Amino acid sequence: MTTIITRIYRSNADAEAAAAELDSAGHPRENVDIVSEPDIFRSGRSLAQRIADARVGKASAGIYEAEVRSGRTLLVVRAPVVPFGAARNAIAIVDRHEPLYVSGVVSNEYIRERPKTELFLSILPDHNRGTVSEAFGLRTLSPRRPRTSAMSGGGYMSKLFWPMPLLSRKQRRSSVIHGGAHMSRFFWPMPLVARRRAR
């Protein structure tokens, strides 16, 4: 998929400034077209053909042709789906140069086509514009911190599933019966052996 980004500027100088920043950001010059009346005379092609060659959609082409004939300049950027984030970057650049609002056009139009697979090969930071991390402002690689525990988060197994300590620090009891009583006292409150007096 390719994004056809179109903007109208008041003057040819404004469009040239936007194109220069696109070039500095790494967008190929062959993917950027500036269409103005002086350019039409130099190219020897009609204005309609020049806009069509830039791959502007038919619904917007007639409106843009009228804008160029009134003395304004059309900038067209073709941003492919790879390198990832190229369209997003190009839109931000061309909008910084104060384009004019034009009613009835599709200023960011998406068309289907096969991407250049050779651009998929580089994902490390030395690639100038093709990483997912650069498109969203994230780092591709992050340094690992040394871990002190085999458990995720560094906690003991008991702490991961059970917040209470596994070992208790209570004092030892002298009897296995709760409360320390003898077996007889636990089940039968009366004495088992009577202390009768001798007759």
C-alpha positions in Angstrom: 0.0 0.0 0.0 1.2 3.5 -0.9 0.0 6.8 0.5 -0.4 9.6 -2.0 0.0 12.8 0.0 -1.1 16.0 -1.7 -0.8 19.6 -0.4 -1.4 23.0 -2.0 0.9 25.9 -1.1 0.7 29.6 -1.7 4.0 29.7 -3.6 6.5 27.5 -5.3 9.1 28.5 -2.6 6.9 27.0 0.2 6.5 23.7 -1.8 10.3 23.6 -2.4 11.0 24.1 1.3 8.7 21.2 2.2 10.4 19.0 -0.5 13.9 19.9 0.8 12.9 18.8 4.3 11.5 15.5 2.9 14.8 14.9 1.2 16.7 15.6 4.4 14.5 13.1 6.3 15.4 10.4 3.7 12.4 10.3 1.4 13.5 9.5 -2.1 13.4 12.5 -4.5 11.7 10.4 -7.2 8.8 10.0 -4.8 8.2 13.8 -4.6 6.7 16.0 -7.3 6.1 19.7 -7.4 3.5 20.9 -9.9 3.3 24.5 -10.8 2.6 26.5 -14.0 6.3 27.3 -14.7 7.0 23.6 -14.2 4.4 22.7 -16.9 6.1 24.8 -19.5 9.5 23.2 -18.7 8.2 19.6 -18.8 6.3 20.0 -22.1 3.3 18.1 -20.8 -0.2 19.3 -20.1 -1.2 20.2 -16.5 -3.7 17.4 -16.4 -1.1 14.8 -17.6 1.5 16.1 -15.1 -1.0 15.7 -12.2 -2.0 12.2 -13.4 1.7 11.2 -13.7 2.2 12.2 -10.0 -0.6 9.6 -9.3 -3.1 12.0 -7.9 -6.6 10.4 -7.7 -9.1 11.3 -10.4 -11.6 12.8 -7.8 -9.0 15.3 -6.7 -7.1 15.9 -9.9 -9.6 18.5 -11.4 -9.7 20.5 -8.2 -5.9 20.6 -7.9 -5.6 21.6 -11.6 -7.8 24.6 -11.0 -5.7 25.6 -7.9 -2.4 25.4 -9.9 -3.9 27.5 -12.7 -4.8 30.2 -10.1 -1.1 30.5 -9.3 -0.7 28.0 -6.4 1.7 25.1 -6.2 0.9 21.4 -5.8 3.2 19.1 -3.8 2.7 15.3 -4.2 4.5 12.7 -2.1 4.3 9.0 -2.7 5.0 7.2 0.6 5.2 3.4 0.5 4.1 1.1 3.4 7.8 0.2 3.9 9.9 1.7 5.3 7.3 1.5 8.1 6.2 5.0 9.2 7.3 6.8 6.0 3.8 8.1 5.3 3.3 9.3 8.9 6.7 11.1 8.8 5.9 12.7 5.4 2.5 14.0 6.5 4.1 15.6 9.6 6.7 17.3 7.4 4.4 18.7 4.7 1.9 20.0 7.3 4.7 22.0 9.0 5.0 24.3 6.0 1.5 25.7 6.3 -0.4 24.2 3.3 -3.7 25.7 2.2 -7.0 24.0 2.9 -8.7 22.8 -0.3 -12.3 21.6 -0.1 -13.4 18.4 -1.9 -10.0 16.7 -2.2 -8.5 13.6 -0.6 -5.2 14.9 0.7 -4.0 11.5 2.0 -5.1 8.8 -0.4 -4.2 5.1 0.0 -3.7 2.9 -3.0 -2.8 -0.9 -3.1 0.4 -2.1 -4.6 3.2 -4.5 -3.9 5.9 -3.2 -1.4 9.6 -3.3 -2.1 10.6 -6.4 -0.1 14.3 -5.4 0.0 13.3 -2.7 2.5 12.3 -5.3 5.0 15.8 -6.4 5.6 17.0 -3.7 8.0 15.5 -3.4 11.5 18.4 -2.1 13.6 18.9 1.5 14.6 21.5 2.2 11.8 18.6 2.0 9.3 17.7 5.6 8.5 13.9 5.5 8.6 12.6 1.9 8.5 12.0 0.6 12.0 8.8 0.2 13.9 10.4 1.8 16.9 11.2 5.0 15.1 7.7 5.3 13.8 6.3 5.2 17.4 9.2 6.8 19.2 10.3 3.6 20.9 13.8 2.0 21.2 14.3 -1.2 19.1 16.8 -2.7 21.6 16.9 -2.0 25.4 19.7 -3.0 27.8 18.9 -5.9 30.2 19.1 -5.4 33.9 20.8 -8.1 36.0 18.2 -10.3 37.8 18.6 -11.5 41.4 15.9 -14.1 41.2 14.8 -16.8 38.7 11.2 -15.7 39.2 9.9 -12.8 37.0 9.9 -9.7 39.1 12.6 -11.0 41.5 10.2 -12.4 44.1 10.4 -15.7 45.9 8.0 -18.4 44.9 6.0 -18.0 48.2 5.6 -14.3 47.6 4.5 -14.7 44.0 1.5 -16.9 45.0 1.0 -16.4 48.8 1.6 -13.1 50.5 2.1 -14.7 53.9 5.5 -16.1 55.1 6.0 -19.8 54.6 7.9 -20.2 57.9 6.4 -19.1 61.2 8.3 -17.7 64.1 5.9 -18.8 66.9 7.2 -20.3 70.1 7.2 -24.1 70.5 4.3 -25.7 72.4 4.7 -28.2 75.1 1.7 -30.2 74.0 0.4 -31.4 70.7 -3.1 -30.6 71.9 -4.3 -27.1 71.2 -4.0 -25.1 74.4 -1.5 -27.5 76.0 -4.0 -29.7 77.8 -3.8 -33.4 78.3 -5.9 -35.7 76.1 -8.3 -36.5 79.0 -8.9 -32.8 79.8 -9.4 -32.0 76.1 -12.4 -34.4 75.7 -13.7 -34.8 79.3 -13.6 -32.0 81.8 -14.1 -34.3 84.8 -11.1 -36.1 86.4 -10.5 -39.6 85.1 -9.0 -40.9 88.5 -10.9 -40.3 91.7 -9.1 -39.5 94.9 -11.2 -41.4 97.5 -10.3 -41.4 101.1 -9.4 -44.8 102.8 -12.1 -46.1 105.2 
